[in-house]
Amino acid sequence: MMRFVFFWPFFMSIMWIVGGVYFWVYRERHWPWGENAPAPQLKDNPSISIIIPCFNEEKKR
């Protein structure tokens, strides 16, 4: 069990690093950079959710 506890975060951190390098090599490296670079054009509006906490947790007096 101790090996799992140590090696799982170690293995996953390596996977994140490899994934980040892969993304940079195949996608991000070719993007235009700089202050005058245009914003990327989207094909459609992105699907997003805005979550607003509405519960008042303060004690009422």
N, C-alpha and C positions, 0 to 999 in steps of 0.2 A: 504494500500500500504506500509505503514511503517513496518508492521509486515513482509511482504514479503521481503523487503530490508534487514531486520535484520536476519530473520530466514533462508532464502535461503543459504547464505554463511555458516551459522552455521550448517545447516543440511548437506550440501555438504562436509564440513570439517569432520564431523562425518563419512560420507560414505567413504571418502578417508582413514581415520584411520582404520575403520573396514575392508576395502578391503586390506590394507597393512598388518594387523594382520592375516587375512585369508590367504593371499599369503605366509606369513612367516610360519604359522602353517602347511599348507598342502604341500608346495613345498620347500621353501628356507631352512627350518630347517634341511632337510635331505641331503643337498648338502655338499660335502666335503669342508672344509675350511683350510686355512693355506698357507704357502709359497710354499709348494711342491704339492699342489693340482693341478691335471691336468685340463686343459681348457675343457669346455663342448664340446662334439662332436655334430656337426650339421648334420642333414639329407641331407640338400641341401644348396646351397648358399643363403644368405638372399637377399631379394629384397630391394634395397636401391636406393635413388635418391640423387645425389650430385647437389646442386643448387649453382651456382656461379653468383653473381651479376656482370653484365658486362656493366652497363650504367655509363658513366662518367658524374657525376653531377657538376663537376667543371666548372666555367664560363670560356669561351675561351676569350683570350685577343687579 
